[in-house]
């Protein structure tokens, strides 16, 4: 089963620390050694993001909202079930000052 582990935090109240780099490297090594990583990505700051919407056939492009919680990145893991996905989510360093949302990924056959 594939699960997305989507990590986010509110940059106005907290954020990553330099010491966190070692935690990320250890987590990456653990997931790689276990062979469960399908994909992983961190995102550039939300200040660089744009929102695209189409209404009535018209495309609108605006700066992404800057306030509140922002998605910082995600892992997609292939694990036996939800319990293992939750266990891995708790290891993501951002969980210490933000949140990690765990969502099963739809896998289309064919």
Buried (B, 14 or more C-beta within 10 A) or exposed (E): EBBBBBBBBBBEEEBBEEEBEEBBEEBEEEBEEEEBBBEBEEBEEBEEBEEEEEEEEEEEEEEEEEEEBBBBBBBBBBBEEEEBBBEBBEBBBBBEBBBBEBEEEEEEEE
